[in-house]
Amino acid sequence: MNNIAEGFARGTDAQFAQFLTIARGSAAEVESMFYVIEDIAPALQTELTALRLQLDLIISLIAKLTTYLRKSQARESEDMYSVHETSGLPDFRTSGP
C-alpha cells in the first residue's frame, strides 16, 4: 500500500507504474511469507488459503492498473501533438487548504 501511495504522489504515470511494479514485488514477498507461516503453523492452512485468494486479487488489480498506465503512456508518446496528460485518475495531491 505504501509503494502505491508513494508512486501516485510522484506525479507521473510512468513513476506511478514503476511503483506499482515494486508493490507487486512486495505482494510476492507476502506470498512467500505465507509459505513460511504454513510450514511453522500448518493449522493455519485454511486461513492462509483465504488470504492467498485475496492476495491473488490484489496482485491482479495491481497488474491491470500498471498495464493501463503503461498503455496510456505509450499512446501519449505516439501522439506528437498531444499535451502531456495523466491517466485521468483523480488527483488529490494538489487539493488542499
Beta strands, then each sheet from edge to edge (+ up, - down):
end
